Amino acid sequence: MKPWQKYLMIAMVALLMLYLIGQIVRPKAYGIPITNVVYRLKRHWWKTYDIRDLSQIDSVVIHHSLTTSGNAKAYARYHVEENGWAGIGYHYVIGKDGSIEQSQLLKTVSNHTSGENTRSVGICLTGNYDIQQPPPEQVGAAVKLIRYLQGRLGRQLRITGHNEHSSKSCPGSNLDVKEIENRVRNTAA
């Protein structure tokens, strides 16, 4: 075996080990795996978001995508190409099947709710909840994700809908944020 082949083999084994470790220690929100897509999403070529200390986070703002389908990759592309933002505005995206994608690091101050970005985590539920009903799996995943975030940050978080901070209908008239808040509070004990 040639020296370069040895180095290639060592590098491949190291990458495989890192992948396997990542699968084993992958964070879970009470049984739901959180897929980290932070570094796989479209970003603006020169704009960046500010960074915050995690102690600044005291709330969660819930959004809907206003689309019938989509994922973090699609929303990141839209936020960068259409809105001109530095990257995706949400920290987490929850699919209709209850899957959770982490799309920003918690320390990132992203664009999801004007006036609340420094202190909040943006969670987007895929769907248009002005015209659809949110699937129970998705709402359950939101509850579990918020409980996970509270445990990770070591404190109870205020839970609001985007519409409580703006004139938008987001997260939609069919998504009951108070129900999510009640479920988080009642199951957190």
Biotite code that builds the C-alpha atoms (Angstrom):
import biotite.structure as struc

atoms = struc.array([
    struc.Atom([0.000, 0.000, 0.000], chain_id="A", res_id=1, res_name="MET", atom_name="CA", element="C"),
    struc.Atom([1.343, 3.408, -0.970], chain_id="A", res_id=2, res_name="LYS", atom_name="CA", element="C"),
    struc.Atom([1.691, 6.131, 1.708], chain_id="A", res_id=3, res_name="PRO", atom_name="CA", element="C"),
    struc.Atom([-1.057, 8.294, 0.188], chain_id="A", res_id=4, res_name="TRP", atom_name="CA", element="C"),
    struc.Atom([-3.403, 5.282, 0.245], chain_id="A", res_id=5, res_name="GLN", atom_name="CA", element="C"),
    struc.Atom([-2.721, 4.795, 3.965], chain_id="A", res_id=6, res_name="LYS", atom_name="CA", element="C"),
    struc.Atom([-3.569, 8.446, 4.650], chain_id="A", res_id=7, res_name="TYR", atom_name="CA", element="C"),
    struc.Atom([-6.716, 8.181, 2.558], chain_id="A", res_id=8, res_name="LEU", atom_name="CA", element="C"),
    struc.Atom([-7.753, 5.040, 4.438], chain_id="A", res_id=9, res_name="MET", atom_name="CA", element="C"),
    struc.Atom([-7.115, 6.722, 7.823], chain_id="A", res_id=10, res_name="ILE", atom_name="CA", element="C"),
    struc.Atom([-9.127, 9.768, 6.743], chain_id="A", res_id=11, res_name="ALA", atom_name="CA", element="C"),
    struc.Atom([-12.043, 7.585, 5.594], chain_id="A", res_id=12, res_name="MET", atom_name="CA", element="C"),
    struc.Atom([-12.062, 5.656, 8.866], chain_id="A", res_id=13, res_name="VAL", atom_name="CA", element="C"),
    struc.Atom([-11.932, 8.921, 10.841], chain_id="A", res_id=14, res_name="ALA", atom_name="CA", element="C"),
    struc.Atom([-14.870, 10.331, 8.874], chain_id="A", res_id=15, res_name="LEU", atom_name="CA", element="C"),
    struc.Atom([-16.853, 7.139, 9.401], chain_id="A", res_id=16, res_name="LEU", atom_name="CA", element="C"),
    struc.Atom([-16.159, 7.271, 13.137], chain_id="A", res_id=17, res_name="MET", atom_name="CA", element="C"),
    struc.Atom([-17.251, 10.929, 13.324], chain_id="A", res_id=18, res_name="LEU", atom_name="CA", element="C"),
    struc.Atom([-20.451, 10.068, 11.470], chain_id="A", res_id=19, res_name="TYR", atom_name="CA", element="C"),
    struc.Atom([-21.217, 7.146, 13.786], chain_id="A", res_id=20, res_name="LEU", atom_name="CA", element="C"),
    struc.Atom([-20.498, 9.206, 16.903], chain_id="A", res_id=21, res_name="ILE", atom_name="CA", element="C"),
    struc.Atom([-22.784, 11.908, 15.546], chain_id="A", res_id=22, res_name="GLY", atom_name="CA", element="C"),
    struc.Atom([-25.577, 9.376, 15.161], chain_id="A", res_id=23, res_name="GLN", atom_name="CA", element="C"),
    struc.Atom([-25.099, 8.031, 18.674], chain_id="A", res_id=24, res_name="ILE", atom_name="CA", element="C"),
    struc.Atom([-24.921, 11.378, 20.462], chain_id="A", res_id=25, res_name="VAL", atom_name="CA", element="C"),
    struc.Atom([-27.483, 13.085, 18.209], chain_id="A", res_id=26, res_name="ARG", atom_name="CA", element="C"),
    struc.Atom([-29.727, 15.248, 20.385], chain_id="A", res_id=27, res_name="PRO", atom_name="CA", element="C"),
    struc.Atom([-33.297, 14.117, 20.831], chain_id="A", res_id=28, res_name="LYS", atom_name="CA", element="C"),
    struc.Atom([-36.353, 16.062, 21.899], chain_id="A", res_id=29, res_name="ALA", atom_name="CA", element="C"),
    struc.Atom([-37.942, 13.467, 24.160], chain_id="A", res_id=30, res_name="TYR", atom_name="CA", element="C"),
    struc.Atom([-37.484, 10.645, 21.673], chain_id="A", res_id=31, res_name="GLY", atom_name="CA", element="C"),
    struc.Atom([-37.621, 12.670, 18.434], chain_id="A", res_id=32, res_name="ILE", atom_name="CA", element="C"),
    struc.Atom([-34.190, 12.961, 16.791], chain_id="A", res_id=33, res_name="PRO", atom_name="CA", element="C"),
    struc.Atom([-33.110, 16.487, 15.922], chain_id="A", res_id=34, res_name="ILE", atom_name="CA", element="C"),
    struc.Atom([-31.382, 16.585, 12.540], chain_id="A", res_id=35, res_name="THR", atom_name="CA", element="C"),
    struc.Atom([-28.756, 19.315, 12.412], chain_id="A", res_id=36, res_name="ASN", atom_name="CA", element="C"),
    struc.Atom([-28.834, 20.930, 8.965], chain_id="A", res_id=37, res_name="VAL", atom_name="CA", element="C"),
    struc.Atom([-27.248, 24.227, 10.067], chain_id="A", res_id=38, res_name="VAL", atom_name="CA", element="C"),
    struc.Atom([-24.174, 23.934, 7.864], chain_id="A", res_id=39, res_name="TYR", atom_name="CA", element="C"),
    struc.Atom([-26.014, 22.480, 4.859], chain_id="A", res_id=40, res_name="ARG", atom_name="CA", element="C"),
    struc.Atom([-28.359, 25.422, 4.264], chain_id="A", res_id=41, res_name="LEU", atom_name="CA", element="C"),
    struc.Atom([-28.029, 28.311, 1.851], chain_id="A", res_id=42, res_name="LYS", atom_name="CA", element="C"),
    struc.Atom([-26.415, 31.409, 3.303], chain_id="A", res_id=43, res_name="ARG", atom_name="CA", element="C"),
    struc.Atom([-25.795, 34.863, 1.949], chain_id="A", res_id=44, res_name="HIS", atom_name="CA", element="C"),
    struc.Atom([-22.300, 35.148, 0.546], chain_id="A", res_id=45, res_name="TRP", atom_name="CA", element="C"),
    struc.Atom([-21.273, 38.072, 2.766], chain_id="A", res_id=46, res_name="TRP", atom_name="CA", element="C"),
    struc.Atom([-24.044, 38.872, 5.269], chain_id="A", res_id=47, res_name="LYS", atom_name="CA", element="C"),
    struc.Atom([-23.939, 37.240, 8.700], chain_id="A", res_id=48, res_name="THR", atom_name="CA", element="C"),
    struc.Atom([-26.205, 37.133, 11.718], chain_id="A", res_id=49, res_name="TYR", atom_name="CA", element="C"),
    struc.Atom([-25.162, 38.446, 15.122], chain_id="A", res_id=50, res_name="ASP", atom_name="CA", element="C"),
    struc.Atom([-24.274, 36.082, 17.953], chain_id="A", res_id=51, res_name="ILE", atom_name="CA", element="C"),
    struc.Atom([-25.777, 36.115, 21.457], chain_id="A", res_id=52, res_name="ARG", atom_name="CA", element="C"),
    struc.Atom([-25.106, 34.523, 24.790], chain_id="A", res_id=53, res_name="ASP", atom_name="CA", element="C"),
    struc.Atom([-27.546, 31.694, 25.528], chain_id="A", res_id=54, res_name="LEU", atom_name="CA", element="C"),
    struc.Atom([-28.468, 33.449, 28.787], chain_id="A", res_id=55, res_name="SER", atom_name="CA", element="C"),
    struc.Atom([-30.289, 36.061, 26.653], chain_id="A", res_id=56, res_name="GLN", atom_name="CA", element="C"),
    struc.Atom([-32.848, 33.521, 25.446], chain_id="A", res_id=57, res_name="ILE", atom_name="CA", element="C"),
    struc.Atom([-36.097, 33.705, 27.413], chain_id="A", res_id=58, res_name="ASP", atom_name="CA", element="C"),
    struc.Atom([-38.757, 32.820, 24.845], chain_id="A", res_id=59, res_name="SER", atom_name="CA", element="C"),
    struc.Atom([-39.884, 30.799, 21.859], chain_id="A", res_id=60, res_name="VAL", atom_name="CA", element="C"),
    struc.Atom([-41.835, 32.262, 18.938], chain_id="A", res_id=61, res_name="VAL", atom_name="CA", element="C"),
    struc.Atom([-43.906, 29.824, 16.899], chain_id="A", res_id=62, res_name="ILE", atom_name="CA", element="C"),
    struc.Atom([-44.418, 30.336, 13.156], chain_id="A", res_id=63, res_name="HIS", atom_name="CA", element="C"),
    struc.Atom([-45.999, 28.488, 10.264], chain_id="A", res_id=64, res_name="HIS", atom_name="CA", element="C"),
    struc.Atom([-44.419, 28.361, 6.823], chain_id="A", res_id=65, res_name="SER", atom_name="CA", element="C"),
    struc.Atom([-47.559, 29.569, 5.006], chain_id="A", res_id=66, res_name="LEU", atom_name="CA", element="C"),
    struc.Atom([-46.851, 26.803, 2.489], chain_id="A", res_id=67, res_name="THR", atom_name="CA", element="C"),
    struc.Atom([-48.466, 23.392, 2.209], chain_id="A", res_id=68, res_name="THR", atom_name="CA", element="C"),
    struc.Atom([-45.064, 21.684, 2.095], chain_id="A", res_id=69, res_name="SER", atom_name="CA", element="C"),
    struc.Atom([-41.379, 22.467, 2.488], chain_id="A", res_id=70, res_name="GLY", atom_name="CA", element="C"),
    struc.Atom([-38.364, 22.064, 4.734], chain_id="A", res_id=71, res_name="ASN", atom_name="CA", element="C"),
    struc.Atom([-35.444, 24.040, 6.155], chain_id="A", res_id=72, res_name="ALA", atom_name="CA", element="C"),
    struc.Atom([-33.560, 23.897, 2.846], chain_id="A", res_id=73, res_name="LYS", atom_name="CA", element="C"),
    struc.Atom([-36.471, 25.469, 0.932], chain_id="A", res_id=74, res_name="ALA", atom_name="CA", element="C"),
    struc.Atom([-37.050, 28.154, 3.576], chain_id="A", res_id=75, res_name="TYR", atom_name="CA", element="C"),
    struc.Atom([-33.337, 29.021, 3.732], chain_id="A", res_id=76, res_name="ALA", atom_name="CA", element="C"),
    struc.Atom([-33.230, 29.456, -0.024], chain_id="A", res_id=77, res_name="ARG", atom_name="CA", element="C"),
    struc.Atom([-36.299, 31.721, 0.098], chain_id="A", res_id=78, res_name="TYR", atom_name="CA", element="C"),
    struc.Atom([-35.010, 33.790, 3.038], chain_id="A", res_id=79, res_name="HIS", atom_name="CA", element="C"),
    struc.Atom([-31.643, 34.386, 1.340], chain_id="A", res_id=80, res_name="VAL", atom_name="CA", element="C"),
    struc.Atom([-32.719, 34.796, -2.291], chain_id="A", res_id=81, res_name="GLU", atom_name="CA", element="C"),
    struc.Atom([-36.055, 36.594, -1.833], chain_id="A", res_id=82, res_name="GLU", atom_name="CA", element="C"),
    struc.Atom([-35.668, 38.396, 1.509], chain_id="A", res_id=83, res_name="ASN", atom_name="CA", element="C"),
    struc.Atom([-31.942, 39.097, 1.246], chain_id="A", res_id=84, res_name="GLY", atom_name="CA", element="C"),
    struc.Atom([-31.303, 37.746, 4.739], chain_id="A", res_id=85, res_name="TRP", atom_name="CA", element="C"),
    struc.Atom([-28.020, 36.261, 5.968], chain_id="A", res_id=86, res_name="ALA", atom_name="CA", element="C"),
    struc.Atom([-29.609, 32.799, 6.218], chain_id="A", res_id=87, res_name="GLY", atom_name="CA", element="C"),
    struc.Atom([-32.760, 31.047, 7.300], chain_id="A", res_id=88, res_name="ILE", atom_name="CA", element="C"),
    struc.Atom([-34.742, 32.984, 9.891], chain_id="A", res_id=89, res_name="GLY", atom_name="CA", element="C"),
    struc.Atom([-35.815, 30.005, 12.026], chain_id="A", res_id=90, res_name="TYR", atom_name="CA", element="C"),
    struc.Atom([-33.763, 28.018, 14.520], chain_id="A", res_id=91, res_name="HIS", atom_name="CA", element="C"),
    struc.Atom([-35.897, 24.886, 14.064], chain_id="A", res_id=92, res_name="TYR", atom_name="CA", element="C"),
    struc.Atom([-38.277, 23.593, 11.410], chain_id="A", res_id=93, res_name="VAL", atom_name="CA", element="C"),
    struc.Atom([-40.819, 20.903, 12.265], chain_id="A", res_id=94, res_name="ILE", atom_name="CA", element="C"),
    struc.Atom([-42.227, 18.834, 9.412], chain_id="A", res_id=95, res_name="GLY", atom_name="CA", element="C"),
    struc.Atom([-45.820, 17.658, 9.213], chain_id="A", res_id=96, res_name="LYS", atom_name="CA", element="C"),
    struc.Atom([-44.628, 14.171, 10.191], chain_id="A", res_id=97, res_name="ASP", atom_name="CA", element="C"),
    struc.Atom([-43.122, 15.552, 13.412], chain_id="A", res_id=98, res_name="GLY", atom_name="CA", element="C"),
    struc.Atom([-39.510, 15.493, 12.204], chain_id="A", res_id=99, res_name="SER", atom_name="CA", element="C"),
    struc.Atom([-37.304, 18.238, 13.639], chain_id="A", res_id=100, res_name="ILE", atom_name="CA", element="C"),
    struc.Atom([-34.531, 20.056, 11.758], chain_id="A", res_id=101, res_name="GLU", atom_name="CA", element="C"),
    struc.Atom([-32.173, 22.411, 13.574], chain_id="A", res_id=102, res_name="GLN", atom_name="CA", element="C"),
    struc.Atom([-31.536, 25.176, 11.053], chain_id="A", res_id=103, res_name="SER", atom_name="CA", element="C"),
    struc.Atom([-29.615, 27.749, 13.139], chain_id="A", res_id=104, res_name="GLN", atom_name="CA", element="C"),
    struc.Atom([-27.410, 27.486, 16.200], chain_id="A", res_id=105, res_name="LEU", atom_name="CA", element="C"),
    struc.Atom([-29.134, 28.731, 19.362], chain_id="A", res_id=106, res_name="LEU", atom_name="CA", element="C"),
    struc.Atom([-26.474, 31.418, 19.745], chain_id="A", res_id=107, res_name="LYS", atom_name="CA", element="C"),
    struc.Atom([-27.482, 32.913, 16.367], chain_id="A", res_id=108, res_name="THR", atom_name="CA", element="C"),
    struc.Atom([-29.691, 36.024, 16.376], chain_id="A", res_id=109, res_name="VAL", atom_name="CA", element="C"),
    struc.Atom([-31.697, 35.312, 13.230], chain_id="A", res_id=110, res_name="SER", atom_name="CA", element="C"),
    struc.Atom([-34.575, 37.121, 11.475], chain_id="A", res_id=111, res_name="ASN", atom_name="CA", element="C"),
    struc.Atom([-37.850, 35.556, 12.523], chain_id="A", res_id=112, res_name="HIS", atom_name="CA", element="C"),
    struc.Atom([-39.712, 38.132, 14.658], chain_id="A", res_id=113, res_name="THR", atom_name="CA", element="C"),
    struc.Atom([-38.935, 41.835, 14.602], chain_id="A", res_id=114, res_name="SER", atom_name="CA", element="C"),
    struc.Atom([-38.105, 43.096, 18.092], chain_id="A", res_id=115, res_name="GLY", atom_name="CA", element="C"),
    struc.Atom([-37.814, 39.570, 19.552], chain_id="A", res_id=116, res_name="GLU", atom_name="CA", element="C"),
    struc.Atom([-34.865, 38.054, 17.712], chain_id="A", res_id=117, res_name="ASN", atom_name="CA", element="C"),
    struc.Atom([-32.218, 38.686, 20.370], chain_id="A", res_id=118, res_name="THR", atom_name="CA", element="C"),
    struc.Atom([-34.203, 36.968, 23.097], chain_id="A", res_id=119, res_name="ARG", atom_name="CA", element="C"),
    struc.Atom([-36.119, 34.215, 21.287], chain_id="A", res_id=120, res_name="SER", atom_name="CA", element="C"),
    struc.Atom([-35.845, 30.935, 19.425], chain_id="A", res_id=121, res_name="VAL", atom_name="CA", element="C"),
    struc.Atom([-37.816, 30.779, 16.171], chain_id="A", res_id=122, res_name="GLY", atom_name="CA", element="C"),
    struc.Atom([-39.677, 27.522, 15.525], chain_id="A", res_id=123, res_name="ILE", atom_name="CA", element="C"),
    struc.Atom([-41.464, 27.063, 12.196], chain_id="A", res_id=124, res_name="CYS", atom_name="CA", element="C"),
    struc.Atom([-44.121, 24.420, 11.630], chain_id="A", res_id=125, res_name="LEU", atom_name="CA", element="C"),
    struc.Atom([-44.418, 23.494, 7.961], chain_id="A", res_id=126, res_name="THR", atom_name="CA", element="C"),
    struc.Atom([-47.948, 24.188, 6.766], chain_id="A", res_id=127, res_name="GLY", atom_name="CA", element="C"),
    struc.Atom([-50.496, 26.912, 6.194], chain_id="A", res_id=128, res_name="ASN", atom_name="CA", element="C"),
    struc.Atom([-52.507, 26.881, 9.406], chain_id="A", res_id=129, res_name="TYR", atom_name="CA", element="C"),
    struc.Atom([-54.882, 29.557, 8.224], chain_id="A", res_id=130, res_name="ASP", atom_name="CA", element="C"),
    struc.Atom([-56.395, 26.967, 5.855], chain_id="A", res_id=131, res_name="ILE", atom_name="CA", element="C"),
    struc.Atom([-55.176, 23.595, 7.235], chain_id="A", res_id=132, res_name="GLN", atom_name="CA", element="C"),
    struc.Atom([-55.269, 21.844, 10.594], chain_id="A", res_id=133, res_name="GLN", atom_name="CA", element="C"),
    struc.Atom([-51.836, 21.035, 12.043], chain_id="A", res_id=134, res_name="PRO", atom_name="CA", element="C"),
    struc.Atom([-51.172, 17.287, 12.321], chain_id="A", res_id=135, res_name="PRO", atom_name="CA", element="C"),
    struc.Atom([-51.071, 15.982, 15.920], chain_id="A", res_id=136, res_name="PRO", atom_name="CA", element="C"),
    struc.Atom([-47.554, 14.569, 15.320], chain_id="A", res_id=137, res_name="GLU", atom_name="CA", element="C"),
    struc.Atom([-46.299, 18.032, 14.440], chain_id="A", res_id=138, res_name="GLN", atom_name="CA", element="C"),
    struc.Atom([-47.896, 19.724, 17.447], chain_id="A", res_id=139, res_name="VAL", atom_name="CA", element="C"),
    struc.Atom([-46.560, 16.957, 19.698], chain_id="A", res_id=140, res_name="GLY", atom_name="CA", element="C"),
    struc.Atom([-43.068, 17.466, 18.258], chain_id="A", res_id=141, res_name="ALA", atom_name="CA", element="C"),
    struc.Atom([-43.316, 21.214, 18.987], chain_id="A", res_id=142, res_name="ALA", atom_name="CA", element="C"),
    struc.Atom([-44.208, 20.452, 22.610], chain_id="A", res_id=143, res_name="VAL", atom_name="CA", element="C"),
    struc.Atom([-41.296, 18.036, 22.936], chain_id="A", res_id=144, res_name="LYS", atom_name="CA", element="C"),
    struc.Atom([-38.867, 20.439, 21.257], chain_id="A", res_id=145, res_name="LEU", atom_name="CA", element="C"),
    struc.Atom([-39.802, 23.274, 23.618], chain_id="A", res_id=146, res_name="ILE", atom_name="CA", element="C"),
    struc.Atom([-39.429, 20.967, 26.620], chain_id="A", res_id=147, res_name="ARG", atom_name="CA", element="C"),
    struc.Atom([-36.014, 19.929, 25.274], chain_id="A", res_id=148, res_name="TYR", atom_name="CA", element="C"),
    struc.Atom([-34.983, 23.595, 24.853], chain_id="A", res_id=149, res_name="LEU", atom_name="CA", element="C"),
    struc.Atom([-36.112, 24.424, 28.385], chain_id="A", res_id=150, res_name="GLN", atom_name="CA", element="C"),
    struc.Atom([-34.037, 21.554, 29.721], chain_id="A", res_id=151, res_name="GLY", atom_name="CA", element="C"),
    struc.Atom([-31.024, 22.543, 27.658], chain_id="A", res_id=152, res_name="ARG", atom_name="CA", element="C"),
    struc.Atom([-31.244, 26.204, 28.700], chain_id="A", res_id=153, res_name="LEU", atom_name="CA", element="C"),
    struc.Atom([-32.189, 25.388, 32.295], chain_id="A", res_id=154, res_name="GLY", atom_name="CA", element="C"),
    struc.Atom([-35.251, 27.615, 32.495], chain_id="A", res_id=155, res_name="ARG", atom_name="CA", element="C"),
    struc.Atom([-38.883, 27.942, 31.534], chain_id="A", res_id=156, res_name="GLN", atom_name="CA", element="C"),
    struc.Atom([-39.401, 29.830, 28.276], chain_id="A", res_id=157, res_name="LEU", atom_name="CA", element="C"),
    struc.Atom([-42.222, 32.176, 27.348], chain_id="A", res_id=158, res_name="ARG", atom_name="CA", element="C"),
    struc.Atom([-44.156, 30.710, 24.391], chain_id="A", res_id=159, res_name="ILE", atom_name="CA", element="C"),
    struc.Atom([-45.816, 33.026, 21.884], chain_id="A", res_id=160, res_name="THR", atom_name="CA", element="C"),
    struc.Atom([-47.053, 33.032, 18.318], chain_id="A", res_id=161, res_name="GLY", atom_name="CA", element="C"),
    struc.Atom([-45.586, 35.379, 15.730], chain_id="A", res_id=162, res_name="HIS", atom_name="CA", element="C"),
    struc.Atom([-48.963, 37.152, 15.574], chain_id="A", res_id=163, res_name="ASN", atom_name="CA", element="C"),
    struc.Atom([-48.505, 38.335, 19.172], chain_id="A", res_id=164, res_name="GLU", atom_name="CA", element="C"),
    struc.Atom([-45.619, 40.510, 17.974], chain_id="A", res_id=165, res_name="HIS", atom_name="CA", element="C"),
    struc.Atom([-46.893, 41.674, 14.582], chain_id="A", res_id=166, res_name="SER", atom_name="CA", element="C"),
    struc.Atom([-50.014, 42.190, 12.483], chain_id="A", res_id=167, res_name="SER", atom_name="CA", element="C"),
    struc.Atom([-49.450, 38.886, 10.664], chain_id="A", res_id=168, res_name="LYS", atom_name="CA", element="C"),
    struc.Atom([-51.761, 35.906, 11.153], chain_id="A", res_id=169, res_name="SER", atom_name="CA", element="C"),
    struc.Atom([-48.738, 33.618, 11.629], chain_id="A", res_id=170, res_name="CYS", atom_name="CA", element="C"),
    struc.Atom([-48.799, 30.877, 12.965], chain_id="A", res_id=171, res_name="PRO", atom_name="CA", element="C"),
    struc.Atom([-52.327, 30.702, 11.586], chain_id="A", res_id=172, res_name="GLY", atom_name="CA", element="C"),
    struc.Atom([-55.808, 30.710, 13.065], chain_id="A", res_id=173, res_name="SER", atom_name="CA", element="C"),
    struc.Atom([-55.897, 26.890, 13.287], chain_id="A", res_id=174, res_name="ASN", atom_name="CA", element="C"),
    struc.Atom([-52.710, 26.518, 15.336], chain_id="A", res_id=175, res_name="LEU", atom_name="CA", element="C"),
    struc.Atom([-53.445, 27.004, 19.022], chain_id="A", res_id=176, res_name="ASP", atom_name="CA", element="C"),
    struc.Atom([-50.289, 28.335, 20.673], chain_id="A", res_id=177, res_name="VAL", atom_name="CA", element="C"),
    struc.Atom([-51.988, 28.356, 24.091], chain_id="A", res_id=178, res_name="LYS", atom_name="CA", element="C"),
    struc.Atom([-52.645, 24.622, 23.729], chain_id="A", res_id=179, res_name="GLU", atom_name="CA", element="C"),
    struc.Atom([-48.949, 24.066, 23.004], chain_id="A", res_id=180, res_name="ILE", atom_name="CA", element="C"),
    struc.Atom([-48.018, 26.225, 25.994], chain_id="A", res_id=181, res_name="GLU", atom_name="CA", element="C"),
    struc.Atom([-50.431, 24.324, 28.265], chain_id="A", res_id=182, res_name="ASN", atom_name="CA", element="C"),
    struc.Atom([-49.073, 20.973, 27.098], chain_id="A", res_id=183, res_name="ARG", atom_name="CA", element="C"),
    struc.Atom([-45.480, 22.123, 27.680], chain_id="A", res_id=184, res_name="VAL", atom_name="CA", element="C"),
    struc.Atom([-46.336, 23.377, 31.178], chain_id="A", res_id=185, res_name="ARG", atom_name="CA", element="C"),
    struc.Atom([-48.473, 20.370, 32.154], chain_id="A", res_id=186, res_name="ASN", atom_name="CA", element="C"),
    struc.Atom([-45.970, 17.761, 30.998], chain_id="A", res_id=187, res_name="THR", atom_name="CA", element="C"),
    struc.Atom([-42.803, 19.561, 32.101], chain_id="A", res_id=188, res_name="ALA", atom_name="CA", element="C"),
    struc.Atom([-43.307, 18.600, 35.742], chain_id="A", res_id=189, res_name="ALA", atom_name="CA", element="C"),
])
